[in-house]
Amino acid sequence: LPDGDVFLPMEEVTLVEGATEVYQAENGAGLVITSTANGFGGVVEVMTGINSDGEIVGVKVMNHSETPNLGTNAMTEEHLSQFV
């Protein structure tokens, strides 16, 4: 979320299954959500930026154990940009 400044954890929020953390930009630019899901090689951790209009503005894989050059192909900028 490039327009965000300082991100503060939102602790009093009900998370959906898979969501692990939610941070809100202090300047009102939006939210950053960290979530996990099971991949073929184990847990995949993803961070998603959502602007104040509710639009996804970025997706980044933070941690994974997927097979190089196979499962990791889904983690390329080209693939992830389809969610923006």
N, C-alpha and C positions, 0 to 999 in steps of 0.2 A: 504494500500500500504506500506508494511513493509520496503521496500528499500528506501522510500522517506525520506527526511530530513525535510526541512522547506517547508511548503506549502503556496503558494501565490495565492490570488484570481485572476482569469482571468476575468476581467471586460469587455474587448473589444471582446466578443465572442457572436455569435448568438446561442441561446439555442433552442433545439427542445422542443416540447410540453412535459411538465412534469418535465423537468430539471430545477432546481432552482439555483444551484451554481456549478461552476467548479473551482477547485484548481489545480495548477500545482506544482509538486515537483521541488524545486530549483535545485536539483542535476540531473534533467532529468530522474528520475525513472519512471515518468508517471503522470497520472491525477487521481483526486478523484472527482467524480460527485455526487451531492445530487439531488435526484429527488422525486417526489410525484406522487401518483396514488390513485384513490378512491378504497377503500376496502369495505367490507360489513358493517363494523362498522364506517367508516369514512376515513379520509385521512391516507395513509401509507407513511411514509418518509423512503427512502432507500439511503444508501451511497454505491457507487460502486468504487472499485479501479481498474484502468486499467494501465498496465505497458507500457513501451515505445515501445513494440512490438504490442500494441493494444489488448493484451489479458486481459480478466477479471481475476484478481487475488484475489478478495475478494468482498463479498456482505454482508452488515449488515443492519438490520432493525433498524432505529434510533428512530422511534416514531410510535405508532399505537393505535387504539381503537378496535381491533378485539376481538372476543369472546374467552376467555381463554379456552384452551384445545380443541378448534375447529378451529377457524381461525388462532390461534397462532401456530398450528402445521406446517403451511407453513413457519414459521420463525425459525425453528430449524436449527442447523448447518448442519445436514444431508440433509435437503431439499435445503438449500441455496447453499451447495457445488456443486450441479449439474450445477450451472451457471458458475463455475470457469473453 
